[in-house]
Amino acid sequence: MPTLPHPQPCTVADILAALGGDFVAGCKPQSPEQITLADIAGLEHAPAGSISFITRAQFAQHLSASQAACIIVSAHLADLPEL
């Protein structure tokens, strides 16, 4: 079975260029060009330098424990107080 090449790290700016959306800085204000992403992980297990996502309000409880460098949030959750 062929293996996929290891993905190259990218920045949040690269993700925004590919997907669109709005960038909202978190507790460490940085520009999208400064945040490098090297992995994809589930929200509650995301290590530093990874990207994760949240699509349901019930998972917002894991936001404070996540170490993800970037979290993609569904537009319908943008007003959650945890964000």
Summary of the structure (lengths in Angstrom):
residues: 83
radius of gyration: 13.2
end to end distance: 41.5
largest distance: 45.5
contacts: 180
relative contact order: 0.19
helix: 24%
strand: 18%
